[in-house]
Amino acid sequence: MDAIADTWFIIFRDLKSRIRMPVFIFITMFQPILWLVLFTQIFKSLGNTPGLGTSSYLQFFAPGVLVMTVLFGSAFSGFATLIDMDMGILSKMLATPVTRTSIVLGRIIATVVVLLVQAIIIFIIAIIMGVHLSTGVAGALLTLFLISLLGLGYAAFSNGFALLFKRQEIVMAVTNLMTMPMMFLSSMMMPSSALPGWLNTARHFNPVDYAIVGARDLVLKGYIWSDLWKSLVVLGAWATVGIIFGTMMFRTKTE
Amino acid sequence: MSILQTKDLTKVYTGGIRAVDGINFEVEEGEIFGFLGPNGAGKTTTIKMLNTLIPPTSGTATVAGFDVVKNPAEVRKRIGYTAQNVGVDERATGKENLTLYGHFYRLNTKTIRQRLKDLFELVELTGAEDQMVSTYSGGMRKRLDLAMGLIHQPRLIFLDEPTTGLDPQTRASIWDHIRNLAKTMGVTIFLTTHYLDEADKLADRVAIIDHGKIMTIGTPKELKHTVGGDVVTISSDEEGSEASADFQQKARKALSGKDFVQQIQESNGSLAIIVASGESAVPKIMRDLGAEGVEVQTLTVSHPSLDDVFLKYTGRTIRAQEGTQTTFTQMRLRSNRRS
C-alpha cells in the first residue's frame, strides 16, 4: 500500500512540475509534428508503393509518428532523475522511508502519462489531416496502450542509464545511439515487403517494430490478432525488462 | 541516554580510500553534536552511513535504537536529514515540498496540514508557503530544507554543513534556528562543519575528525583547556616605562605563588597571567592586587580557540589544510567566507 501511495506522490510531483512548463510539452512535440506534416508531403508519391495497404502514405506513416513521439520522449526521462541527483533531491528522499522502487517507477509512469497526452494530440492532428481510424476509439485506446508499453520500457532504460553513467551527455549519447537504429530498423517508413531481406529480419528483434505493426494494424486494417498478441507480448516483455533494469540500477547505483 | 553509537565504523571506497577509519563515538539524546574537520576528512561519508544512504564497509552504527544495516527502514522513520547541497525541489512551492515529505513519512493529510503551519512559523517562512522555491533566497531554501527534515518530528536530525555557502547574516540566522530546534523540540542534532566558529558556538560537544579518524571528543571548553590555559592580561594606564615597570613589579609580587596562577609573562608593557579558567581567576586577581594596593586600568580575558585545538590534534590549522585544495568549489567557498 505504501508503495502504491509513494508512486502516486512521485507521479503527482513530476506531473505538476511539467504542467508548470507547458511550453516544454509542445516543444518536444514539434519534431513528430514535422514528420507527420512535412515528411508525408515530401514522400507523398510513395502512396503507390506495393504492400502499403493503403493509397495514402500519410495513412501508412501516421502510426509510425505516434511511436516516434513516444520513443523520442521516453529517451530523455532519465534526465529528470539526473537533475534530482545533482540538486541533492534524490539523496534527501532516500533518507526517508519512501519505497525505493516508487521513486523510479513514479518517474517512468509520469513520463508515459505526458507522452500519452502528446500522442493524443498527434492522433487528433492526424485525424484532422484525413487519417482514417478503422478500429475507432477502442482501437485508438489499444494503440495508446501498446505505445505506452514501449514508452515504459524505454523510459526505464533511460533512467537506468542515467543512474549507471550519472552524466547527461553520456545518457544523451547512449539513447541517441539506440533511438535512431531502433527507428530505422523497422517498418516505420516502408512496408516490410518493400524492405531488403536483412532489414526485414532485423526488425523482428526490435521492440519498436512490434509497436509499429500493432498500431498500424489498428489504424489501417482492424484487429489482426495474430500480429496484435505478438506485439502485446513483446512490448510487455520489453517494459518488464526495462523496469527491472531501471529499478536494479536504482538499488545499486544511488550511493 | 545515547541516541547514536558507532563501533569501529569504517568506509573504504573502491580504490582503497579509507574515507572513515574505525570511528567510535556516542551522541547523547538532546545534545548538539558537532563533527568538525576539513573537507575530505570523512564527515559526509560518516553522515551517509548513519542515515542509511551508504552501507559501512565494516563496523556497526546504532541510530535511534536500530542498527543502520540490519534495520534501515526503522532508522529512516526516526531521523531527519539536511544534505550539504540543499535538497529542495525548486520547481515546486514550499508547501508542496513539505507536503511530499509528510507523505513520505506516512503522515495523514490532516496531520500534515496541522504541522505545515507550525513548521513554516518555526523556520519563519510564513507567507512564502505558496511561492515557488525558485524564487527563494539561499537562506530561505536552507530553512525549508530544515523544515522538511522535521515534519515527522524525528528524535534526531543530521545536518551536513548547514551553513556552507551562506552569507554571514544568513549563517547567524540558521544558527539561531538550529539552537531553537534543539531547545523547543528537544531534537538531537548531529551536525558536520568545517567552520570553527560554528562548532564552537553551536555544539555542546565536538568531535575533531581528520583523515577518517576521530582525533578527540569533548565540549568546546574542555577541548580548549587541553591546549592550555586562558590568558588574563592586565595593564595600568600610566605613561612611561618607569611607571609601567613599577606596576609590573608590584603585580608580579602580588600574584606570584598563588595556586590559580600557572605562569606570568610580560607582554608589550602589560602583564599576561596564564590561568586554568579566566572567568574564575579574574575576581581572585582583582582581590589579590587590591590587597597589595595595585591599581589595574584595563583587563582582558582571552581563551584558546578551537583552531589551537585543531592544530594540537592534527598538527596543522584547519585553514592551512583547506589551502592545499584548489577545486572550484573550494575557491568559491573561500571567497564566500571572505565577503
Interface residues (C-beta under 8 A of the other chain):
Chain A: D2 A5 D6 F9 R13 K16 S17 R20 D84 M87 G88 I89 L90 S91 K92 M93 L94 A95 T96 P97 V98 E255
Chain B: K48 N51 T52 L53 I54 A73 R76 K77 I79 G80 Y81 T82 A83 Q84 N85 V86 G87 V88 D89 E90 R91 A92 E96 L100 Y101 H103 F104 Y105 R106 D145 M148 F158
